[in-house]
Amino acid sequence: MSEILTYVEMTSCDQLKPAVSVPSLALEPLDRDSSLITDLQARIGAPYGWESASRSAEEWEAWFAGCPARRFWLLSFGSKPAGMVNYDLHPSREIEIETFGLLPEFIGKRLGGFALTLAVRQAWELLPSATRVWLHTSSLDHPAALPNYHRRGFRTFKIEEGDRKPLPYGVS
């Protein structure tokens, strides 16, 4: 399956263009031992063919071990989990938003812009000396993802074309 990966960045917290606030939407830390992490990532990624949608227990264990400094945050709407954000703090003082997404039942409710605003603000707060916040998105992700990143002030710095292996039968 062919895809285009687009890498976007902000090099200063002043570049953030906040979306309109959604008072019921909040971002709160999530303990790395929480079972919500694997559940949310699988549910968020399933519609887009993310690897997290079909990882085995052993693959999850390797994923967690591969980045012990990864930070997890829960997006909640009211009292319900609505999505999540994962941050990788790199030694180069860069913060990668490794995962950002909403659960399918919260898409289309005009939450994405403010959810991303919260995620970016938190990234800059995690490491005040950071030189940039960056992430990548795929042409197979939600069609509003890249436009949302650009509206919030991210700029594209790299584009790659490639192929993604399809998910196993029965995983969508």
LUMZA-457568 format. One record per residue: x, y, z of N, C-alpha, C in turn. Coordinates in steps of 0.001 Angstrom, whole numbers, padded with zeros to 6 digits, always signed. Atoms other than C-alpha are relative to their C-alpha. Example, Ala and Ser with C-alpha at 12.3 -4.5 7.8 and 13.67 -1.06 7.14 Angstrom:
// LUMZA-457568
+000890-001190+000000+012300-004500+007800+000900+001200+000000/-000820-001190-000060+013670-001060+007140-000770+001090+000730/
// end
This chain:
// LUMZA-457568
+000850-001162+000000+000000+000000+000000+000905+001238+000000/-000824-001190+000140+001553+003309-001089-000454+001085+000970/+000339-001106-000895+001748+006210+001359+001044+001102-000117/-000896-001146-000072+003280+009638+001728+000087+000405+001460/-000228-000479-001357+004828+010588+005072+000403+001461-000083/-000312-001422-000062+004861+014308+005823+000460+000322+001410/-000585-000363-001281+007101+015563+008614-000193+001503+000197/+000257-001407-000296+006139+018850+010284+000675+000376+001314/-000700-000459-001197+007822+020974+012946-000413+001409+000383/+000013-001353-000551+007652+024026+015151+001344+000161+000677/-001296-000232-000631+010915+025579+016283-000092+001013+001145/+000218-000914-001118+009406+027934+018856-001449-000131+000456/+001379+000087-000500+006365+027828+021113-000837+001173-000490/+000722-001165+000525+005453+031259+019687-000650-000286-001348/+000568+000340+001300+004623+029537+016379-001373-000659+000111/+001307+000639-000185+001567+027822+017873-001119+000996-000263/+001212-000773+000278-001690+029182+016487-001152-000765+000645/+000994+000780-000742-004211+028012+019101-001361-000038-000693/+001371+000150+000469-007599+026691+018090-000942+000534+001076/+001027-000426-000954-010797+027816+019753-000105-001040+001110/+000062+000874-001170-011027+026378+023257-001276-000853+000010/+001124+000909-000239-013269+023385+023968+000043-000306+001493/-000118+000110-001461-013942+023635+027724-000042-001421+000564/+000104+001362-000542-014760+019938+028214+001176-000889-000378/-001141+000795+000459-011529+018762+026548+001205+000296+000883/-001143-000162-000895-008549+018157+028832+001097-000988-000374/-001166+000855+000207-005072+016649+028658+000600-000265+001368/-000518+000350-001317-003819+014751+031688+001001-001144-000114/-001016+001053+000076-000791+012548+032384-000601-001387+000177/+000447+001382-000058-001237+008830+031958+001202-000853+000407/-001077+000865-000472+000888+006325+033880+000359-001001-001089/-000428+000885+001084+002967+004229+031496-000420-001448+000221/+000504+001352-000266+001597+001071+033185-001503-000127-000264/+001445+000023+000215-001993+002007+032324-000365-000867-001209/+000483+000828+001115-003850-000527+030197-000694+000846-001061/+000626-000883+000989-005498+002435+028480+000930+000263-001187/-000942-000359+001070-002326+003050+026458-000145-000918-001206/+000079+000923+001142-002471-000081+024329-001404-000011-000600/+001382-000012+000486-006274+000004+024093-000262+001238-000858/+000251-001237+000744-006423+003647+022997+000779+000033-001304/-000794-000034+001231-003568+003338+020514-000555-000947-001056/+000574+000948+000963-005134+000271+018920-001287+000562-000601/+001285-000535+000487-008556+001937+018659+000173+001249-000850/-000256-001212+000787-007194+005261+017409+000578-000373-001356/-000717+000331+001225-004959+003627+014814-000673-000965-000944/+000630+001030+000840-007230+000869+013516-000542+000542-001321/+000540-000474+001283-009036+003013+010899+001061+000413-001021/-001049-000527+000869-005683+004156+009481+001132-000995-000243/-001002+001024+000233-003710+000922+009501+001265+000155+000818/-001176-000134-000857-001346+001901+012322+000424-001365+000513/-000522+001256-000550+000893-000910+013580-000600-000294+001369/+000560+000190-001347-000584-000347+017043-001334-000729-000023/+001298+000663+000095-003864-001783+015790+000111-001518+000012/-000124+001456+000091-002416-005273+015460+001216-000550+000745/-001175+000487-000740+000543-005540+017865-000371-001129+000943/+000149+001075-000978+000905-008720+019880+000510+000507+001348/-000490-000363-001333+001660-008609+023609+001524+000144-000009/-001458-000068+000074+005325-009273+022819+000459+001253-000747/-000347-001208+000754+005416-006462+020268-000237+001256+000839/+000238-001136-000893+003874-004066+022799+001133+000107+001020/-001084+000004-000985+006497-005084+025338+001279+000590-000605/-001181-000528+000684+009280-004358+022835-000157+001493-000290/+000267-001404+000291+007656-001041+021894+000228+000848+001257/-000205-000729-001259+007572+000093+025539+001484+000014+000376/-001413+000094-000373+011142-001123+026158+000881+000853-000913/-000790-000750+000968+012389+000662+023031+000138+001478+000310/-000072-001424-000345+011718+004085+024495-000505+000190+001432/+000434-000071-001394+011638+004031+028286-000349+001407+000487/+000303-001377-000416+011426+007843+028460-001281+000543-000633/+001224-000455+000656+008242+008021+026371-001018+000427+001053/+001019-000530-000919+005538+010096+028084-001369-000132-000645/+001352+000260+000486+001832+009378+027768-000985+000960+000658/+001011-000925-000499-001068+011801+028107-001349-000379-000601/+001370+000344+000388-004797+011143+027953-000768+001254-000372/+000964-001028+000360-007154+013409+026066-001359-000489+000484/+001324+000400-000464-010497+013330+027825-001007+001087-000353/+001107-000900+000312-013807+014876+026875-001057-000261+001049/+000819+000262-001168-015895+015325+029968+000760-000993+000852/-000691+001020-000802-015064+012229+031949+000382-001222-000839/-000260+001156+000863-014553+009954+028927+001324+000136-000740/-001205-000028+000843-011262+009016+027252-000386+000303-001442/+000315-000411+001368-011267+010709+023847+001171-000181-000948/-001177+000153+000850-007721+010189+022595+001252-000005+000843/-001250-000027-000762-004078+010303+023540+001108+000664-000791/-001216-000588+000559-000716+011900+022946+001176-000702+000655/-001257+000563-000507+002690+010241+023314+001127+000909-000441/-001142-000862+000290+005873+012272+023506+001297-000778+000175/-001367+000502-000138+009447+011168+022885+000908+001212+000143/-000948-001082-000239+012012+013541+024395+001368-000486-000443/-001271+000422+000576+015173+013241+022334+001167+000741+000654/-001167-000641-000615+018681+013981+023697+000394+001317-000668/-000329-001216+000745+019006+016694+021044-000910+001172+000369/+000950-001007-000467+016377+018727+022970-001153+000198-000984/+001157-000001+000889+013715+017854+020421-001074-000861+000621/+001130+000785-000483+010281+016580+021285-000766-000494-001214/+000783+000609+001072+008614+014176+018917-001365-000375+000567/+001338+000477-000342+004879+013786+019160-000138-001315-000752/-000079+001331+000592+005027+010061+018555-001390-000510-000370/+001394+000348+000286+001256+009538+018711-000868+001186+000352/+001040-000995-000289-001577+012043+018479-001240-000487-000708/+001220+000426+000673-005125+010984+017822-001201-000041+000916/+001285+000115-000685-008759+010857+018781-000610-001358-000311/+000757+001225+000237-010891+007771+019176-001041+000262-001087/+000943-000207+001108-013220+007230+016190-001308+000672+000407/+001280-000592-000406-016330+008175+018181+000087+001487+000343/-000170-001424-000292-014854+011640+018891+000428+000800-001225/-000363-000681+001246-013885+012460+015304-001268+000623-000588/+001136-000695+000595-016116+014962+013542-000766+000853+000997/+000667-000798-001035-017034+016764+016767+000725+001325+000242/-000743-001266-000064-014649+019718+016152+000891+000082+001236/-000897+000064-001154-012223+018609+018886+001475+000009-000402/-001382+000203+000426-009057+018036+016828+000896+001219+000119/-000822-001211-000068-007832+021628+016656+000410+000339+001426/-000340-000324-001387-008038+022243+020389+000787-001144+000642/-000788+001133-000511-006752+018728+021167+001463+000178-000395/-001372-000224+000447-003663+019525+019079+000612+001209+000716/-000487-001160-000748-003344+022928+020769+000486-000433+001379/-000383+000497-001319-003285+021205+024169+001277-000838-000087/-001160+000888+000166-000780+018611+022909+001279+000788-000252/-001191-000791+000324+001620+021207+021506+000430+000836+001204/-000351-000758-001207+001447+023416+024604+000709-000895+001007/-000604+000927-000956+002232+020385+026749+001400-000407-000440/-001331+000359+000501+005154+019418+024521+001022+001057+000402/-000938-001074-000339+006795+022804+025029+000210+000091+001510/-000139-000032-001453+006130+022594+028790+000830-001179+000522/-000772+001165-000432+007686+019123+029064+001497+000281+000006/-001422-000299+000113+011043+020481+027990+000141+001459-000441/-000043-001426+000354+011211+024304+028167+001209+000400-000847/-001175-000328+000804+014690+024252+026573-000034-000665-001385/+000111+000697+001287+013406+022300+023527+000288+000946-001166/-000303-000773+001203+014625+023466+020139-001061-000191-001086/+001110+000188+000939+011693+022001+018236-000932-001090+000491/+001011+001040-000183+008515+019939+018406-000347-000453-001406/+000268+000503+001344+007898+017672+015451-000804-001292+000060/+000745+001248+000151+005807+014765+014209-000071-000321-001477/+000275+000323+001399+004952+012944+011055-001417-000538-000099/+001327+000521+000290+001647+012050+009495+000055-000694-001355/+000047+000794+001219+000705+009695+006710-001200+000403-000850/+001130-000238+000904-001477+010163+003661-001137-000981+000278/+001038+000976-000356-003376+007148+005068-000702+000370+001310/+000648-000473-001224-004224+009030+008299-001261+000785-000361/+001216-000781+000235-007397+011090+008713+000327+001175-000928/-000300-001066+000960-007614+013607+005838+000115+001395+000626/-000098-001315-000646-007951+016521+008296+001284+000157+000810/-001189-000062-000857-004687+015661+010108+001002+001052-000479/-001026-000923+000480-002160+017512+007938-000506+001447-000038/+000484-001384-000053-004350+020605+007443-000083+000546+001434/+000055-000434-001400-004855+020735+011239+001398+000381+000485/-001363-000310-000417-001088+020603+011824+000448+001354-000576/-000391-001262+000627-000541+023435+009357-000768+001180+000620/+000774-001086-000628-003364+025540+010871+000524+000356+001389/-000526-000261-001352-001763+025181+014311+001394+000613-000042/-001288-000671+000118+001530+026575+012973+001178-000894-000346/-001083+000881+000431+003552+023500+012019+000343+000300-001456/-000408-000123+001395+005578+023739+008817+000609-001325-000441/-000550+001233+000562+006511+020831+006571+001508+000159-000206/-001442-000045+000237+010229+020016+006587+000511-001196-000788/-000435+001158+000788+010350+016637+004824-001221-000789-000452/+001047+000874+000539+008188+014411+002637+000686-001247-000542/-000528+001276+000491+008856+010721+001955-001141-000806-000612/+000968+000913+000595+007055+008281-000307+000485-001417+000223/-000380+001386-000214+006976+004589+000388-001213-000904+000011/+001070+000987-000087+004913+001490+000953-000160-000439+001436/+000301+000533-001327+003216+000272+004109-000573-001387-000194/+000548+001353+000114+002560-003398+004639-001432+000005+000532/+001395+000035-000445-001152-004166+004962-000139-000711+001345/+000292+000665-001263-002620-005179+008324-000513-001406-000269/+000529+001354+000160-003532-008827+008889-001504+000009-000283/+001424+000132+000325-006920-010014+007652-000830+000188+001264/+000925-000193-001121-009758-008885+009908+000294+001224+000828/-000313-001242-000723-008017-005762+011228-000244+001143-000949/+000275-001139+000887-009344-002536+009816+000537+001272+000592/
// end
